[in-house]
Amino acid sequence: MDSFTYLSLFIFVAVASSFTLPELHVIKKISFKYPYSCQPGPSSYEGCALFLTDYGVLRNMPDLLYNGACGSSNTFEVMLAGDNFGMLSDLGDVPLENVTASKAFNYNRITGDDNTFTSTIKVVSGHTYAALLAKSEIRALFVFRVESYERSGPATISYAVKQYGIITLSQESPGFSWDEPNH
Ligand SMILES: *[C@@H]1O[C@H](CO)[C@@H](O)[C@H](O)[C@H]1NC(C)=O
């Protein structure tokens, strides 16, 4: 096949496999049965992770993980594999309804008073969080609130998606590594 045929085939595949994307700004709820590292059976994302699309389910690539070893405190995580970057911010006890995309980064809308983002974050009942995903295939912003939480046990969150895209990298520098220094 020549490159044009490859391109046509690629476009066909891309169009043929279109996924249902989450509706923005709508509050939904999900319950986790247990933290990922404190589940009874073999390790699986079922019952402890949020998948915003069936694309994520297909790729076994959740958008948010509820984690923590049995008996320890629990965390939310978004950096789960490879070079999938992601960050979380704890906005405190603020109403989920109020968190716009803009407030997800700076809740008070005051210059210099930006929200603090970290790669994992402690689960606190009644707190509202913002999550930013910058993965090679997903770019997203969503906000969620811990409605109920039992240490090492079940948790329920309500969440709203502020931006979501399944993306295709057109070009990427080779050689990514988590440990490579600079010269
Ligand atoms: C949330 O939004 C409502 C309506 O705009 C406002 O009255 C309230 O003060 C806001 N709460 C917080 C904590 O920002």
The ligand as a Gaussian input file, in Angstrom:
#p B3LYP/6-31G(d) Opt

LIG

0 1
 C      -21.551000      28.708000      45.118000
 O      -22.367000      29.383000      44.172000
 C      -23.490000      30.026000      44.744000
 C      -24.331000      30.576000      43.611000
 O      -23.568000      31.315000      42.701000
 C      -22.989000      31.113000      45.708000
 O      -24.078000      31.755000      46.322000
 C      -22.100000      30.487000      46.768000
 O      -21.540000      31.488000      47.590000
 C      -20.978000      29.661000      46.131000
 N      -20.268000      28.951000      47.188000
 C      -18.935000      28.937000      47.263000
 C      -18.365000      28.189000      48.422000
 O      -18.199000      29.466000      46.453000

